[in-house]
Amino acid sequence: MSSNSNPGEHTITEILSEPQTWRTCLSALDKTAELRDLSAKLQRNVEWVFVGCGSSFYLAQIAASTWSTLTGDAARAMPASEILLFPKTLPAACQIVWISRSGHTSEVVEAARQLQRERSAPTLAITCSTGTPLEEIATHTIRLSAADEKSTVMTRSFTSMLLALQSLAGFRAGALEFLTALHQLPAEAGKFLPAAQQAIQSLVSSRAFADYVFLGQGPFFGVSQESMLKVKEMSCSYAQCFHTLEFRHGPKAIVSPETLLTFFLSESGFDAEAPVLQEMRELGAATLVIANQATPAVRKSADYLIELTLTVPESARPAAAVLPGQLLGFYTGLGKGLDPDNPRNLSRVVMLEGK
């Protein structure tokens, strides 16, 4: 048991503050018009590469998916270590976006320095800190100080930086309806968050699982990855992530009543994803479904269900969709007598030895 008299107090406060934090960050970005300005300044007709480590890499996956969907331009996510160790995998011409909550993450900073020596193209950094090594290297920096956290794991910083990068994509694409939807998201997420919190608390108190598996497609694959990481970090549980349809190709061998399968069901891929849910339920898995709205068939196959009931388009929902995964990691950790504020073996900033 943690020595903290209130284990997880920072983490749960930060999770529940996310809708208000999004509102604060988006309002600040609107006042400065920096995203509109950056959209005009940054490169065109090149591939965009979103780079991070850990949660920031999973954030990069969602950001890249949004960028491609909205702008029609090529985009990908890469872990910073890949650029450091295999630099030839980076496109010859690309727009780099460095993602780091602290602005001190060693692999990101070192990769940025390496690229600065080799290329003259402008780069963009996004962080929740100021006066960092990363912003000294990057050509442009988006700073979201209101989204920083006291706890070790990323929660509101993840979703706030995601919304900022999605907004940048919206400005580049001239997608005014999408930008409006992002501004509607805080109010809509605030409405379903209490119910999601109650549902996750009920799930965790009802039973424990030996294995947690998260499944999603498209932008929801990054959501699944981040949810998987939250359960690992905050509860030290065994957790895995797969593309929903890929789970049929071998991984389904692990399914048992001790396996909790969390499905992030999309509307775009629903007709293909829903049968996987039904199949895994029939194989004996316990199922948690996170969907915007559930059909009767989905309700029948879901042991646990969280409906987001958002009116915004699917491309604007990922930040809200990750909230149940954060709550699952938090309450599972508490249930195991751990302190989610201070996960075992982890620190707020990962530094390479000697850096």
C-alpha angles and dihedrals in degrees: 000000000000117000088226108108088215106034113199095009094134095045097050091045090052094047093050091046093058100100091051091044091053090051091050094048096045091048091051091049090049092053094053094039086214095141092055089048093047091050089060096043103045124085126284132201093029133099116267116226119197112201131193146126129246111336090004090058091053088048087053090056092057093042091052092049091050092047093053093044096049104034101029089228125127115265137168141177122234133181110239091236090063091058091047096048102030105026093166089070088071114093114255091236117032146131109244123211114191115205121197128143092206100032086225103083103137100220092048094047093046093047089049091051092047092051092045089059093048104038138035098205116122117258133201126218128192121197143149095229136070133223093027132153090244096059090049088060102038121082092223131017133198110205121197103182093164090064098057119115141216092213124081100240123070116248117135091021089058096051095039094052089046092054091048092053092045088052090052088054089050092054092047091051095042087234100160095169090053091050090050090051092054089055090050092051098081093058094044094046090049089060098055098035097083091051091047090051091051092047093051092047089052092048094050094046092050099060147337127239134212095211134029119200125185122200130190144139134217112357088351091067088071088046088053092049092052092046089051090052093049091056091048095046101042101034104025088230128150107259135169138184133210139165104266098245092040089063088074091060100078107311092084086077088083094059115124138136086273091061120089109203113197113200121198097199116202127202092223093057099026098117090057099035099048094063089055089055091051092047094050092047089053089050089059105261122145107238134210113188124198110189137148092238126356126224120218089258091053091049089053092053097043120089087185125020135191117185116197094197092198121166094201118099119273094254089062096051107075096091090055094042093061093059095083090052091053090050091048091054091046099049094039088055092049090048090056092051094254131134109238089196090065111030119194116271093000136115133187093249124037111216125187113236110272094017 
